Amino acid sequence: MSGAVAGAVLAGWPVVADPSMVLPLQVGVDAVGEFVFGLFLWVLEQWHWALEWAYHFTGIEMLNPDYRYMHRAILVGLCIGVMAPLIGTFLVHRQLALIGDALAHTAFAGVAVGLFLNAVIDLGVSPYLTAVVVAMIAALLIELISEVTDAYNDVSMAIVLSTGFALGTTLISLNAGGLAVGVNQYLFGNLATVSPTSAAILLVLFVVIVGTVTLTRNQLLYVTFDETAAAVSGIPVNWYNRITVMLTAMVVVGAMQIMGVILVAAMLVVPVAGATQVSRSFSESLVVSVVLAELAVLLGIAVSFYAGVTAGGIIVLVAVGIYVCAVALGKVQSARGEQATPHMGSIEADSVDVSAGNGDD
C-alpha cells in the first residue's frame, strides 16, 4: 500500500483501487496535519530532555525522568499561565469574566460528545478535539444570540451554559453512566492524564492564541475600551468580539486538562484581578497578570505533586492567595502615595494606533 493510500486509510477516507485517484487536496491536508503535529511532539521531546537535564543538576523530585507526565503537566501549566491572563485581561475589562464558566460547561459537553462517540461507534477521536469544536461553536452562539436578540451578554451566556451542561449530562445518562468514570478527570483535572497527544494539542492552541493576540492587539484593545469609537473608526467590532470569545474557548479547553471544567474559569479572572490592584496601564496589567498566573500554576503543581492533592483546586487557592496579597500591596502603595490604585475596569488604556487595522479585515 502506498504512503498516500495508507494516510488516507488512517484518516478514514474512502480508498479506491487506483492510488493515483486519491484526491491530492486530501493527501495534502493530511500531510500538513501530520507534519505540524509531529513538530509539536518533537518540541515536547526536547522539553522532556531539558527537564531531565534540570533534574540531574537540581535533584528536584518532580523533574525525575520517571515522571514524564509531570514534565507534560508543567509545560501545560506554563502555557496556561500565559494564555489565560492574556485573554482574561480583555474579558475582565469588558465585564465578561463569567464567559469562561459558560464555555467551560460547553467544553464539558464537547468532552461528553467525544467520549460518547468513542464508546458507541469507536471513532477514536480525542475528547479534547471535540471539546475545542463544541466550545468554539458555543462561543459563536453567545455572540450570535446577543447580536440577534439584543439580549445582554449574561443572558446569552446563561443560555449557552445551561444548554451545554444539559447536553453533556444527557449523553452520559444515555450511555447508562458508563462515561462517568472517564468524565471525572475532565471535571476536576488530573496531572497524570496529560498525555503526549493532549500536550501537543495544547501547544497548537498556545501558538494560535498568542499569535492571534499579537497580530490583533491594537484592535482588541480599542474594542475593549471604546467599542463605539472603534466601530466609528471602521473596525469590524462584531468580528473582533467573535475572535475574543473563540480564543477564550481555546484557553478553556487547554486549561481544562489540569484545572478541570469546574475551576478553569478562575485562571481567566483571578490573576487579572490581582494585577489590576498594582498596575497603572493595560500593558503593565497584562504583564503582571501573566507573572501572577505563572507563579500560581508552578506553586500549585508543586504542592499538588508533593501533597498528593488535586492540582486544579490548589492552583486556584494559590491564585486567590496571591490576589489577596496584591490587594494588600495596592492598599499599602496607595496609602504611601506611591500610586493611586485603579479600580477594576478603569485601568488607563494604552495609547495605540489602530489606523492600520481599519481596512485590513
Backbone torsions as a table, in degrees:
resi	resn	phi	psi	omega
1	MET	NA	131.5	-179.1
2	SER	-68.9	162.7	179.4
3	GLY	-62.1	-37.7	179.9
4	ALA	-64.4	-44.1	-179.4
5	VAL	-67.9	-38.9	178.6
6	ALA	-62.1	-41.3	178.0
7	GLY	-63.4	-37.9	178.7
8	ALA	-66.3	-38.7	178.7
9	VAL	-63.4	-45.7	-180.0
10	LEU	-62.6	-33.6	-179.2
11	ALA	-80.6	-8.2	177.4
12	GLY	86.0	17.4	179.9
13	TRP	-86.7	153.6	173.5
14	PRO	-65.3	135.5	-177.7
15	VAL	-114.8	126.6	179.3
16	VAL	-89.9	168.6	-176.0
17	ALA	-64.6	-37.4	-178.9
18	ASP	-92.4	111.2	-178.0
19	PRO	-58.9	-26.5	-178.1
20	SER	-68.2	-13.4	-178.3
21	MET	-89.1	-2.7	177.1
22	VAL	-64.1	133.0	-175.5
23	LEU	-60.0	125.3	-179.7
24	PRO	-59.3	-36.3	-178.8
25	LEU	-63.3	-42.9	179.8
26	GLN	-62.8	-44.7	179.3
27	VAL	-62.7	-40.8	-179.4
28	GLY	-64.0	-44.4	178.8
29	VAL	-62.3	-42.8	179.4
30	ASP	-61.8	-42.8	-178.9
31	ALA	-64.7	-42.7	179.0
32	VAL	-63.7	-43.9	179.3
33	GLY	-60.9	-44.2	179.1
34	GLU	-64.4	-38.5	180.0
35	PHE	-64.6	-47.4	-178.7
36	VAL	-62.9	-47.5	-178.7
37	PHE	-64.1	-40.6	177.8
38	GLY	-63.5	-36.0	178.6
39	LEU	-62.6	-44.0	-179.4
40	PHE	-71.2	-31.1	173.7
41	LEU	-66.7	-35.6	175.8
42	TRP	-64.9	-42.1	176.1
43	VAL	-59.8	-39.7	178.8
44	LEU	-63.1	-39.6	178.0
45	GLU	-64.9	-38.4	177.5
46	GLN	-65.4	-35.2	177.0
47	TRP	-64.1	-44.1	176.8
48	HIS	-57.8	-44.6	-179.1
49	TRP	-62.4	-41.2	-179.2
50	ALA	-64.5	-41.6	-179.3
51	LEU	-73.5	-31.7	174.2
52	GLU	-64.4	-40.5	176.3
53	TRP	-62.6	-42.7	178.5
54	ALA	-63.5	-35.2	179.6
55	TYR	-63.8	-41.5	-178.6
56	HIS	-66.0	-25.8	-179.7
57	PHE	-92.8	-28.7	-175.2
58	THR	-108.1	-27.7	-178.0
59	GLY	73.8	11.6	179.0
60	ILE	-67.0	122.6	-169.5
61	GLU	-62.3	-37.9	-176.0
62	MET	-72.2	-7.2	174.3
63	LEU	-94.6	3.3	-179.3
64	ASN	-53.8	133.6	179.3
65	PRO	-56.8	-22.0	178.4
66	ASP	-73.2	-16.1	-178.0
67	TYR	-107.9	61.6	-177.8
68	ARG	-64.9	-26.7	177.4
69	TYR	-64.2	-30.7	176.8
70	MET	-70.5	-36.0	176.4
71	HIS	-59.0	-45.2	-179.7
72	ARG	-67.6	-38.4	179.6
73	ALA	-64.1	-39.3	178.9
74	ILE	-65.2	-42.9	179.3
75	LEU	-62.9	-45.8	178.1
76	VAL	-60.6	-42.8	179.3
77	GLY	-61.9	-42.5	178.8
78	LEU	-62.9	-40.4	178.0
79	CYS	-65.3	-41.6	178.6
80	ILE	-62.9	-38.4	179.9
81	GLY	-62.2	-20.4	175.5
82	VAL	-94.8	-48.4	-173.4
83	MET	-65.2	-47.0	-172.3
84	ALA	-61.8	-53.3	178.2
85	PRO	-70.1	-25.4	178.5
86	LEU	-60.8	-44.2	177.3
87	ILE	-84.8	-37.7	-177.5
88	GLY	-60.5	-31.5	179.3
89	THR	-61.3	-42.5	177.2
90	PHE	-67.2	-39.9	-177.8
91	LEU	-66.1	-45.7	-177.0
92	VAL	-61.8	-43.5	-178.1
93	HIS	-76.0	-8.9	173.0
94	ARG	-103.7	7.1	-179.5
95	GLN	58.3	42.9	176.8
96	LEU	-118.3	32.6	-174.5
97	ALA	-60.5	-31.5	-175.2
98	LEU	-82.0	-3.8	179.9
99	ILE	-65.7	-26.8	177.1
100	GLY	-61.4	-41.3	177.4
101	ASP	-62.9	-44.5	-179.0
102	ALA	-60.8	-45.4	-178.0
103	LEU	-73.1	-29.5	176.7
104	ALA	-64.2	-40.9	179.9
105	HIS	-70.2	-33.2	176.0
106	THR	-75.4	-30.7	173.6
107	ALA	-63.4	-35.3	174.1
108	PHE	-59.8	-41.0	176.0
109	ALA	-62.1	-39.3	177.6
110	GLY	-63.0	-40.1	176.3
111	VAL	-62.8	-44.5	179.6
112	ALA	-62.1	-38.7	177.1
113	VAL	-61.0	-47.1	179.9
114	GLY	-62.0	-46.4	179.3
115	LEU	-63.9	-39.7	-179.4
116	PHE	-64.4	-46.6	-180.0
117	LEU	-64.8	-38.5	177.8
118	ASN	-65.3	-37.3	-178.5
119	ALA	-75.5	-35.8	-173.3
120	VAL	-87.9	-46.7	-176.0
121	ILE	-119.0	9.7	177.9
122	ASP	52.6	52.4	-176.6
123	LEU	-68.5	-33.6	177.6
124	GLY	75.5	24.4	-179.9
125	VAL	-99.1	146.6	178.6
126	SER	-68.6	131.6	177.2
127	PRO	-58.7	-25.1	178.5
128	TYR	-68.7	-33.1	177.8
129	LEU	-68.5	-44.3	177.1
130	THR	-65.6	-32.6	177.4
131	ALA	-65.6	-40.0	177.6
132	VAL	-61.2	-46.7	-177.7
133	VAL	-63.0	-49.2	-177.8
134	VAL	-65.3	-41.8	-179.2
135	ALA	-64.9	-38.0	179.3
136	MET	-70.7	-36.7	174.8
137	ILE	-63.1	-42.8	179.0
138	ALA	-63.1	-38.5	178.8
139	ALA	-61.4	-42.8	178.4
140	LEU	-67.2	-35.6	178.4
141	LEU	-64.4	-38.1	178.1
142	ILE	-59.6	-46.1	178.5
143	GLU	-67.3	-39.8	-178.1
144	LEU	-65.0	-43.4	179.5
145	ILE	-62.0	-41.9	179.7
146	SER	-64.1	-40.5	-177.0
147	GLU	-73.0	-42.2	-174.1
148	VAL	-78.0	-39.3	-174.0
149	THR	-100.5	-5.7	-175.7
150	ASP	59.7	23.5	177.2
151	ALA	-77.7	153.7	175.4
152	TYR	-65.6	155.2	-178.0
153	ASN	-58.2	-35.6	-177.7
154	ASP	-67.7	-28.1	177.2
155	VAL	-68.3	-49.2	-180.0
156	SER	-64.0	-36.9	177.7
157	MET	-64.9	-41.6	179.4
158	ALA	-63.7	-39.9	179.4
159	ILE	-64.2	-48.4	-178.5
160	VAL	-67.2	-40.1	179.1
161	LEU	-58.6	-52.3	-177.1
162	SER	-65.6	-37.6	179.0
163	THR	-64.8	-45.1	-179.7
164	GLY	-62.7	-46.3	-178.7
165	PHE	-67.7	-36.7	177.5
166	ALA	-63.4	-41.9	178.2
167	LEU	-62.0	-44.6	-180.0
168	GLY	-61.5	-47.4	-179.2
169	THR	-66.3	-34.3	178.4
170	THR	-64.9	-44.6	179.3
171	LEU	-62.7	-38.2	178.3
172	ILE	-65.1	-43.7	-178.9
173	SER	-68.4	-32.2	178.0
174	LEU	-63.2	-28.6	178.7
175	ASN	-92.1	21.2	176.6
176	ALA	57.2	33.8	176.7
177	GLY	78.9	3.1	-177.6
178	GLY	-66.7	-19.1	179.8
179	LEU	-90.1	-6.2	-172.3
180	ALA	-58.7	-43.0	-178.9
181	VAL	-63.9	-42.2	180.0
182	GLY	-67.5	-28.0	-177.0
183	VAL	-76.8	-28.0	-174.0
184	ASN	-54.5	-42.6	-177.9
185	GLN	-64.9	-28.7	178.7
186	TYR	-81.3	-27.8	178.0
187	LEU	-72.2	-41.0	-172.6
188	PHE	-114.4	-10.4	-178.9
189	GLY	79.5	153.7	-178.9
190	ASN	-160.7	121.8	-179.2
191	LEU	-62.9	-35.6	-173.8
192	ALA	-72.4	-14.4	-175.9
193	THR	-98.8	8.7	177.1
194	VAL	-79.1	97.0	-176.7
195	SER	-83.1	164.5	175.5
196	PRO	-56.3	-37.8	-179.6
197	THR	-65.3	-47.5	-179.3
198	SER	-67.2	-33.6	176.5
199	ALA	-66.3	-38.9	178.2
200	ALA	-66.3	-39.5	176.2
201	ILE	-60.3	-42.0	178.8
202	LEU	-62.1	-40.3	179.4
203	LEU	-64.3	-39.0	176.5
204	VAL	-61.6	-47.0	178.5
205	LEU	-60.4	-39.6	-179.9
206	PHE	-59.7	-47.6	-179.0
207	VAL	-64.0	-42.2	-179.7
208	VAL	-63.3	-45.5	-176.2
209	ILE	-67.2	-50.8	-178.0
210	VAL	-64.4	-41.1	179.3
211	GLY	-64.2	-42.5	-179.6
212	THR	-66.2	-44.1	179.3
213	VAL	-64.6	-38.1	178.6
214	THR	-62.4	-41.8	-177.4
215	LEU	-75.7	-29.3	-174.4
216	THR	-115.0	17.4	-174.0
217	ARG	-56.4	-48.9	-176.6
218	ASN	-61.0	-44.1	179.9
219	GLN	-66.5	-43.4	178.5
220	LEU	-62.1	-38.8	179.8
221	LEU	-66.4	-42.4	179.6
222	TYR	-63.2	-45.9	179.8
223	VAL	-63.8	-35.5	-178.2
224	THR	-64.7	-44.2	-172.6
225	PHE	-96.0	-21.2	179.0
226	ASP	-155.3	82.5	-175.5
227	GLU	-64.9	-37.9	-179.2
228	THR	-65.2	-47.8	179.0
229	ALA	-63.0	-36.3	178.6
230	ALA	-63.0	-42.2	178.9
231	ALA	-65.0	-41.4	179.5
232	VAL	-63.2	-36.2	-178.0
233	SER	-77.0	-3.4	175.5
234	GLY	102.9	2.4	178.6
235	ILE	-77.3	129.4	177.8
236	PRO	-71.7	89.3	-172.6
237	VAL	-58.6	-46.4	-178.8
238	ASN	-59.2	-38.3	179.6
239	TRP	-63.6	-44.5	-179.7
240	TYR	-72.5	-28.1	172.6
241	ASN	-63.9	-40.1	178.6
242	ARG	-67.3	-39.1	177.0
243	ILE	-59.3	-44.5	-178.4
244	THR	-60.9	-47.4	-176.8
245	VAL	-71.3	-32.3	178.1
246	MET	-70.0	-38.8	174.8
247	LEU	-64.7	-36.8	176.7
248	THR	-61.6	-41.5	178.1
249	ALA	-60.5	-40.8	178.7
250	MET	-64.1	-43.0	179.0
251	VAL	-61.4	-44.4	-178.1
252	VAL	-59.4	-46.7	-179.3
253	VAL	-66.4	-41.0	179.0
254	GLY	-63.4	-44.6	-178.2
255	ALA	-74.4	-19.4	-178.1
256	MET	-60.9	-23.3	-176.1
257	GLN	-61.6	-41.9	-179.1
258	ILE	-112.1	-18.2	-179.1
259	MET	-92.5	-30.2	-174.9
260	GLY	82.6	156.9	-178.3
261	VAL	-59.1	-38.3	-171.8
262	ILE	-68.5	-34.0	-172.3
263	LEU	-111.5	-2.4	-171.3
264	VAL	-61.7	-35.5	-176.3
265	ALA	-64.4	-22.4	-177.8
266	ALA	-61.3	-35.4	-177.6
267	MET	-73.2	-16.1	175.0
268	LEU	-80.0	-21.1	-169.5
269	VAL	-116.2	-50.7	-169.1
270	VAL	-61.3	-49.6	178.1
271	PRO	-60.9	-36.8	179.2
272	VAL	-66.9	-41.5	178.8
273	ALA	-62.4	-38.4	176.9
274	GLY	-66.7	-41.0	-178.1
275	ALA	-64.9	-34.7	-178.9
276	THR	-65.9	-19.3	-179.4
277	GLN	-76.0	-21.6	-175.0
278	VAL	-125.9	9.1	-176.9
279	SER	-113.7	153.4	-177.8
280	ARG	-115.6	-7.9	178.9
281	SER	-143.2	166.5	-178.9
282	PHE	-63.4	-46.0	-178.9
283	SER	-62.4	-42.8	178.2
284	GLU	-63.8	-41.1	178.5
285	SER	-62.3	-39.5	-179.7
286	LEU	-63.6	-46.6	-179.6
287	VAL	-65.3	-45.8	-178.5
288	VAL	-64.0	-39.4	-179.8
289	SER	-64.2	-36.9	176.7
290	VAL	-65.4	-43.3	178.7
291	VAL	-61.2	-45.3	-179.6
292	LEU	-65.3	-39.1	179.7
293	ALA	-66.0	-43.2	179.0
294	GLU	-63.3	-40.4	178.5
295	LEU	-62.0	-44.8	-179.8
296	ALA	-63.8	-42.3	-178.0
297	VAL	-66.1	-48.2	-177.0
298	LEU	-66.2	-44.0	177.7
299	LEU	-65.0	-40.9	-179.6
300	GLY	-63.7	-43.7	179.3
301	ILE	-65.1	-41.0	179.4
302	ALA	-63.2	-47.1	179.4
303	VAL	-63.2	-40.8	179.5
304	SER	-61.4	-42.5	-178.4
305	PHE	-65.7	-48.4	-174.5
306	TYR	-79.2	-28.0	-178.2
307	ALA	-96.0	-11.8	178.7
308	GLY	68.7	37.3	-179.9
309	VAL	-117.3	169.1	-178.5
310	THR	-64.9	130.1	-174.8
311	ALA	-65.9	-43.5	-175.3
312	GLY	-57.3	-46.3	-179.6
313	GLY	-63.7	-42.7	-179.6
314	ILE	-65.7	-42.1	-179.7
315	ILE	-60.3	-43.6	-179.9
316	VAL	-66.4	-42.4	179.3
317	LEU	-62.6	-40.9	176.9
318	VAL	-64.6	-42.2	179.3
319	ALA	-61.4	-41.4	178.1
320	VAL	-66.0	-40.3	176.5
321	GLY	-60.5	-41.5	177.4
322	ILE	-65.0	-38.3	177.6
323	TYR	-60.7	-44.6	178.9
324	VAL	-60.5	-42.1	177.9
325	CYS	-64.0	-38.6	179.5
326	ALA	-65.7	-39.7	177.2
327	VAL	-62.0	-45.0	-180.0
328	ALA	-62.8	-42.6	179.4
329	LEU	-64.1	-40.7	178.3
330	GLY	-62.6	-39.6	178.5
331	LYS	-65.7	-40.5	179.2
332	VAL	-65.0	-45.3	179.0
333	GLN	-61.8	-40.6	179.5
334	SER	-65.5	-40.5	-179.6
335	ALA	-65.9	-34.4	179.6
336	ARG	-81.6	-7.4	-179.8
337	GLY	79.0	13.4	-179.0
338	GLU	-73.2	-32.4	175.6
339	GLN	-161.6	152.6	173.6
340	ALA	-92.1	106.7	-175.8
341	THR	-65.8	122.8	-177.9
342	PRO	-73.3	152.9	174.4
343	HIS	-78.9	160.7	179.3
344	MET	-56.7	129.5	176.6
345	GLY	85.9	-3.4	-177.8
346	SER	-115.4	16.8	177.3
347	ILE	-62.4	141.6	-178.0
348	GLU	-63.3	128.0	178.4
349	ALA	-73.6	144.4	177.2
350	ASP	-69.0	152.8	174.6
351	SER	-81.3	113.3	-176.8
352	VAL	-126.2	154.3	176.8
353	ASP	-103.9	112.0	-178.2
354	VAL	-104.8	5.5	-176.2
355	SER	-61.1	-31.6	-178.8
356	ALA	-70.5	-18.0	-176.8
357	GLY	-98.1	2.4	-175.1
358	ASN	-70.9	-31.0	-175.4
359	GLY	-122.9	11.1	-175.1
360	ASP	-93.6	-1.0	-177.0
361	ASP	-122.9	NA	NA
